[in-house]
Amino acid sequence: MAKKREKKTAPARPQLGDNVEILSAGEIIETPITETLETNYMPYAMSVIVSRALPEIDGFKPAHRKLLYTMYEMGLLKGARTKSANIVGSTMHLNPHGDAAIYDTMVRMGRSNESLLVPFVDSKGNFGKAYSRDMAYAAARYTEAKLEPVCEELFRDIDKDTVDFVPNYDGTTTEPTLLPVTFPTILANNTLGIAVGMASNICSFNLEELCNATIALMKDAKADLKEIIPAPDFVGGGTILYDAAEMKNVLENGRGSVRVRAQWSYDKTNNCIDVTHIPPTTTVEAIMDKITELVKLGKIREISDMRDETDLNGLKLTIDLKRGQDPDKLMARLFKATPLEDSFACNFNVLIAGQPKVLGVRDILLEWIAFRAECVRRRTYYDLQGKQKRLHLLQGLKAILLDIDKAIEIVRNTAEEAEVVPNLMIGFGIDEVQAEYVAEIKLRHLNREYILKRTAEIEELESAIEDLQDVLKRPARINKIIMNELSDVAKKYGKPRRCEILYEVPASEAEEPEQQIPDYPVHLFFTRDGYFKKITPQSLRMSGEQKLKDGDEVLFTCESTNSVELLFFTNHHQVYKSHAYDFADSKASVLGDYVASSLGMEEGEVPLYMVVTPDYKGWMLFFFQNGKCAKVPLSSYETKQNRRKLLKAYSDKAELACMRYLPEETELAIFTSNNRLLLAGSALIPEKSTRDTAGVNVVSLKKNARIARVTLSEGLELAEAHRYRVRTLPAAGAILRADDSVEQLTL
């Protein structure tokens, strides 16, 4: 009788309330920080440095190399374009980091994106523009691409063992560790890479100048590079302001700064400036934003309008001038104040044999020459081996052809097919490889013409082998091959410089003074509905009554100058800063400037209070309905960067009762909603450095009472002022008598 199989049951899962012991639960293991860094952080850092962010001597990061090699394997060097989505999908066999990252990489290498001086991808469709942050590229399913003809120089002889191949991430195929580039791509295009603890920023150089400089270094390692490469060359053009000391540092040490300014022209007919080339470190939108900011601040007054007229013909930023303005002086100031002139910070950090090194142009080219010499040597050795194998086969064939009849007789008299090769080896004294080759010759080839051709080929092979062996023995011949290839690349793909070089900045331009803001007496007005007027004394004398909106009234007026700063505190607990000269001179017969619109306030935001100050002295007092007061120095609102908007200008923890600006300490009259009055010196209120402080208790309030308003005690008609005056805070104050007059204009 068969034994009944027992059904196995899974152990019961612990239920809530069961006492279950979990080993090592809650145990804290102390690990030294150095050990954590070594085991966790250092491998990640090295991976980013070596395998992602920094370019190698062939000029490519792994992401670029994988993409280009995939396109080469797809036959896109000679064939027609294909959809970018196909390329992205195929590249994921080598690069598993996602389609978005791969497509971003391909877009930047595209010709129409204008990121690279020597583009590698022949793009069709919308690939965006490097000089614009708003002109985004189309999705991969809409665009098409193939390799540019110059990519032939990237993959030349890659199938001749010129570089090493390694398995891809899943071991299903192989990929090259480097590309056997025939020209120094590392310096032909600009490259930016941010690793862990280090970064790389390589500027591009003109291809023809680069090839000529490499040839010069191969002839003389101490050649004067600055005579051949005077300055970098950028795809977007522009004007390079030449600095001999900085260029020497870039060429020799790989660090330095290159100043680039936009190229422009003046259209006299339309009285406008057309900017057609900008520095590589900025965008059109960034330039327009900065110019707009300067115009709003009143620092630039010569511009009437500005627009982006970029089209299929290229970049074009048009700046319309007011009548009678000097375009040269305006551009000199814009170069100083906007990204129309910017610096490219060079940091030539590259991977040499897996080690990050900061090298100058000279050292990078010398390293590239050594790399290319190894590629040529490996290619020559590959060709030599192929020709030696071919010669070996033909030498065996030659021995057979000397006595064909004997060979035929051996084959005919051999009983088994497997014995044909051994019998030929014995009969003619040849090895197995030669015998196999001879045994496979077709009967139709046993003619005089075939015999003569093969004999002649032996002589050619012997001559070629001797030449290849000579190349391997003599480094000078390898250098000659590299120089010839460089000359061919320069001749075939070289183009004139795109960047002009300005060796001397005109003295008048270098000493261009800042714009002088005219300063003159003005009367300032601020109304309850948020309107501001700036009126000159002469205009005010000739004017009649102030024009206001129905129900509006003037809250503040003072005599000042055109250069004072204005601070507008709003209901959103923010403060907006400007100058009196930011507003145009007005008249009493107009409503004035609506401050919320002029300063670009948020939706629903309105100004509550205006402060006029030439030096940021004094204090801001914020009284809250809960009886607290925050005393903040006005200097807390002063910034070195001249920021126009400050957040958290005052506390939002309680409802605001009123705010006041005090240029100096004085006595205040504090009124409460339950008809009490408190006279206190402002010096009793402690100063707080934090702008949004909740303040300190000033008034002791009864239930449901609050601070109603605050004025200056000066001017109040009080019969017995001492009844309301206090020496310490907080205090409750005294009930206001009916015969005490407290009417006063307040804020």
C-alpha positions in Angstrom: 0.0 0.0 0.0 1.4 3.3 -1.0 2.3 5.7 1.7 -0.1 8.7 1.8 1.8 11.9 1.0 1.5 14.4 3.8 0.4 17.9 2.7 2.9 20.5 3.7 1.5 23.7 5.1 3.2 27.1 5.3 4.0 28.3 8.8 1.4 30.6 10.2 2.1 34.3 9.8 2.5 36.2 13.1 -0.6 38.0 14.2 -1.0 41.3 15.9 -0.2 40.7 19.6 2.0 37.6 19.1 5.4 37.8 20.6 7.7 37.3 17.6 11.5 37.6 18.0 13.3 39.1 15.0 17.1 38.6 15.1 19.1 41.8 15.1 16.0 44.0 15.1 16.6 47.4 16.5 20.3 46.7 16.8 22.5 49.8 16.0 25.8 49.0 14.3 28.4 51.8 14.6 30.4 52.2 11.4 33.2 54.7 10.9 32.5 57.4 8.4 35.7 56.6 6.5 34.5 53.1 6.0 31.1 54.2 4.7 32.8 56.7 2.3 35.2 54.0 1.0 32.5 51.3 0.5 29.6 53.5 -0.7 30.6 57.0 -1.9 34.1 56.4 -3.5 32.9 53.7 -6.0 30.1 56.0 -7.1 32.4 59.0 -7.4 35.0 57.0 -9.4 32.2 55.7 -11.7 31.0 59.2 -12.4 34.5 60.5 -13.1 35.7 57.6 -15.2 32.6 56.3 -16.9 30.3 59.3 -17.3 31.3 62.9 -16.9 34.8 63.4 -18.2 35.9 63.0 -21.9 38.7 60.7 -22.9 41.5 61.4 -25.4 39.2 60.6 -28.4 37.1 63.6 -27.3 34.0 61.6 -26.3 32.2 60.7 -23.1 30.8 57.1 -23.0 27.3 58.3 -23.9 28.4 60.0 -27.1 30.7 57.1 -28.1 27.9 54.5 -27.6 25.5 56.6 -29.7 27.9 57.3 -32.6 29.0 53.7 -32.7 25.4 52.4 -32.8 24.7 54.8 -35.7 27.8 53.5 -37.5 26.7 49.9 -37.0 23.2 50.8 -38.4 24.9 51.9 -41.6 24.0 55.6 -41.2 27.4 56.8 -42.4 26.5 56.1 -46.0 22.8 55.3 -45.9 19.7 57.5 -45.8 18.4 59.2 -42.6 16.2 57.2 -40.2 13.8 58.2 -37.5 15.6 59.3 -34.3 13.4 57.0 -32.3 15.0 54.0 -34.2 18.4 55.3 -33.3 17.5 55.8 -29.6 16.1 52.3 -29.4 19.1 50.7 -30.9 21.5 52.6 -28.7 19.9 51.1 -25.6 21.7 47.9 -26.4 24.8 49.8 -25.3 23.5 52.5 -23.1 20.7 51.4 -20.7 20.2 54.9 -19.1 16.9 55.7 -20.8 15.7 57.1 -24.1 15.4 60.7 -22.9 19.1 60.9 -22.0 20.2 59.3 -25.3 18.0 61.6 -27.4 19.3 64.7 -25.5 22.8 63.5 -26.4 22.0 63.1 -30.1 20.2 66.5 -30.2 23.3 68.3 -28.9 25.5 66.6 -31.6 23.1 67.6 -34.4 24.1 70.2 -37.0 20.8 72.3 -36.7 21.1 72.5 -32.8 24.3 74.6 -33.3 26.0 73.3 -30.1 29.2 71.9 -31.7 31.7 73.6 -34.0 32.2 70.2 -35.8 28.7 68.5 -35.6 28.6 64.7 -36.0 24.9 64.2 -36.6 23.2 65.2 -39.9 19.8 66.2 -38.5 16.5 66.8 -40.1 13.5 68.3 -38.3 13.3 70.5 -35.2 16.5 69.9 -33.1 16.1 73.2 -31.2 18.8 75.8 -30.8 21.6 75.9 -28.3 21.4 79.7 -28.1 17.8 79.7 -27.0 16.3 78.1 -23.9 12.7 78.4 -25.2 13.2 76.8 -28.7 12.8 73.2 -27.6 13.5 70.3 -29.9 10.8 68.0 -31.3 10.1 64.5 -30.0 12.3 61.6 -31.4 9.4 60.2 -33.4 9.3 63.4 -35.6 12.9 64.0 -36.3 15.4 62.1 -38.5 19.2 61.7 -38.4 22.3 60.1 -39.9 26.0 60.6 -39.4 27.8 63.5 -40.9 30.5 62.8 -43.5 33.2 63.9 -41.0 32.3 60.8 -38.9 34.2 58.7 -41.5 37.3 60.1 -39.7 36.0 58.9 -36.4 35.6 55.2 -37.5 38.4 54.9 -40.0 39.9 51.4 -39.8 38.0 50.6 -36.6 37.6 47.0 -37.9 41.4 46.6 -38.1 42.0 46.2 -34.4 43.0 49.9 -34.0 41.2 50.1 -30.6 40.1 47.7 -27.9 36.5 46.3 -27.7 34.7 45.3 -24.5 31.4 43.5 -23.9 28.3 45.7 -23.4 26.4 45.8 -20.1 24.6 42.5 -20.7 27.3 40.7 -22.6 25.3 40.3 -25.9 27.7 42.4 -28.0 30.8 44.4 -27.9 31.7 48.1 -28.1 34.9 50.1 -28.6 36.6 51.7 -25.5 37.8 54.6 -27.7 37.2 55.7 -31.3 40.3 55.8 -33.6 39.8 59.4 -34.6 42.1 60.8 -37.2 42.0 64.4 -35.8 42.0 65.8 -32.3 38.2 65.8 -31.6 38.9 66.5 -27.9 39.7 70.1 -28.8 37.5 70.5 -31.9 34.3 70.8 -29.9 33.4 72.4 -26.6 32.7 69.9 -23.8 31.1 70.4 -20.3 31.3 67.7 -17.7 30.5 67.8 -14.0 31.8 64.9 -12.0 32.2 64.3 -8.3 34.7 66.7 -6.8 35.9 67.8 -10.2 34.6 69.2 -13.5 35.7 69.8 -17.1 35.0 72.7 -19.4 36.7 72.5 -22.8 36.3 75.2 -25.4 36.4 74.5 -29.1 39.2 75.4 -31.6 39.1 75.9 -35.3 39.5 72.5 -37.0 42.1 73.7 -39.6 44.2 75.6 -37.0 44.0 72.5 -34.7 45.3 70.1 -37.4 48.1 72.5 -38.3 49.1 72.9 -34.7 49.2 69.1 -34.2 51.4 68.8 -37.3 53.7 71.5 -35.9 54.0 69.7 -32.6 54.9 66.5 -34.3 57.7 68.3 -36.0 58.8 70.2 -32.9 57.3 69.5 -29.5 58.3 73.0 -28.4 56.6 74.8 -31.3 54.9 78.2 -30.6 51.2 77.3 -30.6 49.9 80.9 -30.1 51.1 81.7 -33.6 49.0 78.8 -35.0 46.1 78.9 -32.6 45.6 82.5 -31.6 42.3 81.9 -29.7 39.4 79.4 -29.5 36.6 79.4 -32.0 32.9 79.0 -31.1 30.1 77.7 -33.2 27.9 80.8 -32.4 30.5 83.2 -33.5 31.1 86.4 -31.6 34.2 88.5 -30.9 37.0 87.3 -28.7 38.7 89.9 -26.6 42.3 88.7 -26.8 44.3 88.5 -23.6 47.9 87.2 -24.2 48.4 86.1 -20.6 45.1 84.2 -20.4 45.7 82.5 -23.7 49.2 81.4 -22.7 47.7 79.9 -19.6 45.0 78.0 -21.6 47.6 76.7 -24.1 50.1 75.6 -21.5 48.1 74.8 -18.4 44.5 74.2 -19.5 43.0 76.9 -17.3 42.1 80.4 -18.0 39.2 82.7 -19.1 38.2 83.7 -22.6 36.1 86.8 -22.9 33.6 86.7 -25.7 31.2 89.5 -26.7 28.3 89.6 -29.1 28.6 90.8 -32.7 26.2 93.6 -33.7 25.5 96.1 -36.4 23.6 99.4 -36.5 20.7 99.8 -38.9 20.6 103.6 -39.5 17.4 103.4 -41.6 15.3 101.9 -38.8 17.4 103.3 -35.9 18.0 99.9 -34.3 20.8 97.6 -33.3 20.8 94.0 -34.7 22.7 91.4 -32.6 23.5 88.4 -34.7 26.0 86.4 -32.6 26.1 86.0 -28.9 28.6 84.4 -26.4 28.4 80.5 -26.1 27.7 80.8 -22.4 24.3 82.6 -22.6 21.0 82.6 -24.4 18.9 85.2 -26.2 16.2 85.0 -23.5 18.8 85.6 -20.7 20.1 88.7 -22.5 16.5 90.1 -23.1 15.6 89.5 -19.4 18.7 91.4 -18.2 18.1 94.3 -20.6 14.4 94.5 -19.5 15.5 94.6 -15.9 17.9 97.4 -16.6 15.2 99.4 -18.4 12.7 98.9 -15.6 15.4 100.1 -13.1 16.0 103.2 -15.2 19.7 102.4 -15.7 19.2 102.1 -19.4 17.0 104.9 -21.0 18.1 104.8 -24.6 16.0 101.8 -25.6 12.4 102.1 -26.8 11.7 98.5 -27.8 13.3 95.1 -28.1 12.3 91.9 -29.8 13.6 88.5 -30.9 13.6 88.2 -34.7 15.3 84.9 -34.9 14.2 82.9 -38.0 15.5 80.3 -40.5 18.3 82.7 -41.4 19.7 82.5 -37.8 19.8 84.5 -34.6 18.7 88.1 -34.6 18.0 90.3 -31.6 16.7 93.7 -32.5 17.0 96.7 -30.1 15.1 99.8 -31.1 16.7 103.1 -30.0 15.2 106.4 -29.0 15.8 109.3 -31.3 19.3 110.8 -31.1 21.0 108.0 -29.1 24.6 106.8 -29.7 24.5 103.1 -30.5 28.3 102.7 -29.8 28.0 104.1 -26.2 24.9 102.1 -25.6 26.5 98.8 -26.6 29.6 99.6 -24.5 27.3 99.8 -21.4 25.3 96.8 -22.4 28.5 94.8 -22.7 29.4 95.6 -19.1 25.9 95.1 -17.6 24.5 92.2 -19.6 25.5 88.7 -20.9 26.2 90.3 -24.3 29.7 90.0 -23.1 30.6 86.9 -21.0 33.6 84.8 -20.1 34.2 81.1 -20.9 36.1 79.6 -18.0 38.4 76.9 -19.4 39.2 73.8 -17.3 40.7 71.1 -19.6 40.2 68.1 -17.4 40.4 64.9 -19.4 40.8 61.2 -18.8 44.3 59.9 -19.8 44.5 56.1 -19.4 41.7 56.3 -16.8 43.3 59.0 -14.8 41.7 62.6 -14.7 44.3 65.2 -15.6 44.2 68.9 -16.2 46.3 69.5 -19.3 47.0 72.5 -21.6 46.4 72.4 -25.3 50.0 71.4 -25.9 49.9 68.4 -23.6 46.5 67.3 -24.8 47.8 67.3 -28.4 50.9 65.4 -27.4 48.8 62.8 -25.7 46.5 62.6 -28.7 49.5 62.1 -31.0 50.7 59.2 -28.8 47.2 57.7 -28.9 46.9 58.1 -32.7 50.4 56.6 -33.2 49.3 53.5 -31.3 46.2 53.3 -33.5 48.3 53.5 -36.7 50.7 51.0 -35.3 47.9 48.5 -34.5 46.4 49.1 -37.9 49.7 48.5 -39.6 50.3 45.3 -37.7 46.8 44.1 -38.6 47.4 44.7 -42.3 50.8 43.1 -42.0 49.4 39.9 -40.5 46.7 39.7 -43.2 49.2 40.1 -46.0 51.6 37.5 -44.4 48.7 35.0 -44.2 47.9 35.7 -47.8 51.5 35.3 -48.8 51.8 32.1 -46.9 48.8 30.7 -48.8 50.1 31.8 -52.2 53.5 30.3 -51.5 51.8 27.0 -51.0 49.8 27.5 -54.2 53.0 28.4 -56.1 54.6 25.1 -55.1 51.5 23.2 -56.4 51.4 25.3 -59.6 54.9 24.3 -60.5 53.7 20.7 -61.0 49.9 20.6 -61.5 50.0 17.2 -63.0 51.5 15.8 -59.8 48.9 17.5 -57.7 46.1 16.1 -59.8 47.6 12.6 -59.7 47.8 12.8 -55.8 44.2 13.8 -55.5 43.0 11.2 -58.0 44.9 8.3 -56.4 43.7 9.2 -52.9 41.0 6.7 -51.8 39.4 8.9 -49.0 38.6 12.6 -49.1 40.1 13.1 -45.6 43.4 11.9 -46.9 43.7 14.6 -49.7 45.2 17.3 -47.5 47.8 15.0 -45.8 48.8 13.6 -49.1 49.3 17.1 -50.6 51.3 18.1 -47.6 53.6 15.0 -48.0 53.8 15.3 -51.8 54.8 19.0 -51.9 56.3 19.7 -48.5 53.6 22.3 -47.5 51.8 22.8 -44.2 48.1 22.0 -43.5 46.8 25.6 -44.0 48.4 25.8 -47.4 47.2 22.3 -48.4 43.6 23.2 -47.3 43.7 26.3 -49.5 45.1 24.4 -52.5 42.5 21.6 -52.1 39.7 24.1 -52.4 40.9 25.6 -55.7 38.3 25.2 -58.5 39.3 23.2 -61.6 38.5 26.2 -63.8 41.4 28.2 -62.1 44.1 25.7 -63.3 44.9 27.9 -66.3 47.9 29.9 -67.4 46.3 33.3 -66.7 45.4 32.4 -63.1 48.9 31.0 -62.5 50.5 34.2 -63.7 48.3 36.5 -61.7 48.9 34.6 -58.5 52.7 34.6 -59.1 52.6 38.4 -59.6 50.5 38.9 -56.5 53.2 37.1 -54.5 55.7 39.7 -55.6 53.4 42.5 -54.6 52.7 41.0 -51.2 56.4 40.6 -50.5 57.0 44.3 -51.3 54.0 45.4 -49.3 55.0 43.3 -46.3 58.5 44.7 -46.4 57.0 48.3 -46.5 54.7 47.5 -43.5 57.6 46.1 -41.5 59.6 49.2 -42.2 56.7 51.3 -40.9 56.6 49.4 -37.7 60.3 49.8 -37.2 60.4 53.5 -37.9 58.3 55.9 -35.7 59.1 58.7 -38.2 57.0 56.9 -40.9 54.1 56.5 -38.5 54.3 60.3 -37.8 54.3 60.9 -41.5 51.1 58.9 -41.9 49.4 60.8 -39.1 50.5 64.2 -40.6 49.2 63.2 -44.0 45.8 62.2 -42.5 45.7 65.5 -40.6 46.4 67.5 -43.7 43.6 65.6 -45.6 41.1 66.3 -42.8 42.1 70.0 -42.7 41.7 70.3 -46.4 38.4 68.4 -46.6 36.6 69.6 -43.5 38.4 72.8 -42.5 36.4 76.0 -42.5 37.2 79.7 -41.8 37.1 81.0 -38.2 33.6 82.0 -37.0 34.9 84.2 -34.2 36.7 87.5 -34.8 39.6 88.3 -32.6 39.8 91.8 -31.1 43.4 92.3 -30.0 42.9 95.8 -28.4 39.8 97.2 -26.8 39.5 101.0 -27.7 40.5 103.2 -24.8 37.3 105.2 -25.0 35.2 102.1 -24.7 37.2 100.8 -21.8 36.8 104.0 -19.9 33.1 104.4 -20.6 31.6 106.0 -17.5 28.4 104.8 -15.9 25.2 106.6 -16.9 24.7 109.6 -14.7 21.3 109.8 -13.1 20.0 113.4 -13.1 19.3 114.6 -9.6 16.9 117.4 -8.9 14.2 118.4 -6.3 10.8 116.7 -6.6 7.6 116.4 -4.6 6.5 112.8 -3.9 2.8 111.8 -3.5 1.4 108.4 -2.5 -2.3 107.7 -2.3 -4.4 105.2 -0.5 -5.4 103.3 -3.7 -1.7 102.8 -4.6 -1.0 105.7 -7.0 2.4 107.5 -7.0 3.3 110.9 -8.4 6.6 112.6 -8.8 6.2 116.3 -9.6 8.9 119.0 -10.0 8.5 122.1 -7.9 8.0 124.3 -11.0 5.2 122.0 -12.3 3.6 121.9 -8.9 3.5 125.7 -8.6 1.8 125.9 -12.0 -0.8 123.2 -11.2 -4.1 123.3 -9.5 -5.8 120.7 -7.3 -4.4 117.1 -7.3 -6.4 114.8 -9.5 -7.4 111.5 -7.7 -9.8 108.6 -8.3 -13.2 108.9 -6.7 -12.8 108.0 -3.0 -9.0 108.1 -3.1 -6.9 110.4 -0.9 -3.2 111.3 -0.5 -1.7 109.4 2.4 1.9 110.7 2.1 3.6 113.6 0.6 7.1 115.0 1.0 9.8 117.1 -0.6 12.8 115.0 -1.8 15.2 114.5 -4.7 15.1 112.3 -7.8 17.8 109.9 -6.5 16.1 108.7 -3.3 15.1 105.1 -2.8 11.5 104.1 -2.4 10.2 101.1 -0.4 6.7 99.9 -1.0 5.3 97.5 1.7 2.4 95.4 0.5 -0.4 93.3 1.8 1.5 90.1 0.9 4.1 90.9 3.5 6.7 91.8 0.9 8.5 95.0 0.1 9.4 96.3 -3.4 12.4 98.6 -3.8 12.9 101.2 -6.5 14.2 104.7 -7.0 12.4 108.0 -7.6 14.1 108.2 -11.0 12.4 104.9 -12.0 9.2 106.8 -12.3 8.6 109.5 -15.0 7.9 113.1 -13.9 4.2 113.6 -13.6 1.7 116.4 -13.2 -1.0 117.2 -10.6 -3.6 116.9 -13.4 -3.0 113.1 -13.9 -3.7 110.1 -11.7 0.0 109.1 -11.7 1.7 105.7 -11.8 -0.2 102.7 -10.4 2.6 101.2 -8.3 1.3 97.6 -8.4 1.6 97.5 -12.2 4.8 99.6 -12.4 6.7 97.3 -10.1 5.1 94.0 -11.4 3.4 93.0 -8.1 1.6 89.7 -7.8 -2.1 89.3 -8.5 -4.2 90.8 -5.7 -1.1 92.5 -4.2 -1.4 96.2 -3.4 1.0 98.6 -1.7 0.1 99.7 1.8 2.9 102.0 2.9 5.7 104.0 1.2 9.1 104.8 2.8 11.4 107.5 1.3 15.0 107.1 2.3 18.4 108.3 0.9 20.6 106.3 3.4 18.5 103.5 5.0 18.7 105.1 8.5 15.9 104.8 11.0 13.4 102.0 11.9 10.3 100.4 10.6 7.6 99.8 13.3 4.9 97.2 12.7 2.1 97.3 15.1 -0.2 94.2 15.3 -3.7 94.0 16.5 -2.7 91.5 19.2 -0.8 94.3 21.0 2.7 93.4 19.7 5.1 95.7 17.9 8.1 94.7 15.7 10.9 97.3 15.5 13.2 96.6 12.5 16.1 98.7 11.4 15.5 100.1 7.9 19.1 98.9 7.1 17.7 95.3 7.2 16.1 96.1 3.8 19.3 97.2 2.2 21.0 94.7 -0.2 24.3 94.7 -2.0 22.8 93.1 -5.1 20.1 95.9 -5.4 17.3 93.3 -5.3 14.0 94.7 -6.3 11.8 92.4 -4.2 12.3 91.1 -0.7 10.1 88.4 0.8 9.0 88.2 4.5 9.3 92.0 4.9 7.3 91.7 8.1 5.5 89.1 10.2 2.4 87.3 9.0 1.7 85.7 12.3 -0.9 88.3 13.4 -3.2 90.9 11.7 -1.4 94.2 11.0 -2.8 97.3 12.7 -0.5 99.8 11.2 3.1 100.5 10.2 5.3 103.5 10.6 8.7 104.7 9.5 10.7 106.6 12.1 13.9 108.4 11.0 14.7 109.0 14.7 13.5 108.0 18.1 10.3 109.8 19.2 7.1 109.5 21.3 4.2 107.5 19.9 0.5 107.6 20.6 -1.1 104.2 20.5 -4.9 104.0 20.4 -6.9 100.8 21.2 -10.3 99.8 20.1 -11.7 100.1 23.7 -11.0 103.8 23.7 -7.6 103.7 25.6 -4.5 105.8 24.8 -0.9 105.0 25.5 2.0 107.4 25.1 5.3 105.6 24.9 8.8 106.5 23.6 9.9 104.4 20.7 13.2 103.8 22.4 11.3 101.5 24.9 10.6 99.1 22.1 13.6 96.8 21.6 15.1 96.5 18.1 15.0 93.1 16.3 17.3 92.3 13.4 15.0 89.7 11.8 12.6 91.3 9.3 9.6 89.0 9.9 9.9 88.9 13.7 6.6 88.6 15.6 7.7 91.5 17.8 7.3 92.2 21.5 4.3 93.0 23.7 3.7 96.7 23.8 0.0 97.1 24.9 -1.8 95.0 27.5 -5.2 94.4 25.9 -8.5 93.5 27.4 -10.5 90.7 25.9 -11.7 91.5 22.4 -9.7 94.7 22.3 -7.0 95.5 19.7 -4.6 98.2 18.6 -6.7 100.6 16.4 -4.1 103.1 15.2 -0.7 104.7 16.0 0.3 108.3 15.5 3.0 110.7 16.7 2.2 112.3 20.0 3.5 115.6 18.7 0.5 117.8 17.7 -2.0 116.0 19.9 -4.0 118.4 22.2 -4.1 116.6 25.5 -5.1 118.3 28.7 -3.2 115.9 30.9 -0.7 114.1 28.7 1.0 112.6 31.8 -2.1 110.4 32.4 -1.3 108.4 29.2 2.5 108.4 29.4 4.2 105.2 30.5 7.8 104.4 31.4 7.8 100.6 30.9 6.1 98.3 28.3 3.8 96.5 28.0 1.2 98.8 29.5 -2.6 99.2 29.3 -2.8 102.9 28.9 -5.6 105.2 30.2 -9.2 105.7 29.1 -9.3 108.7 26.7 -11.1 111.7 28.1 -13.8 113.4 26.0 -12.1 116.8 26.1 -8.8 115.5 24.7 -8.5 116.2 21.0 -6.7 113.5 19.1 -7.6 114.3 15.5 -4.5 114.0 13.4 -3.5 112.8 9.9 -2.3 109.3 10.4 -0.9 106.4 8.4 
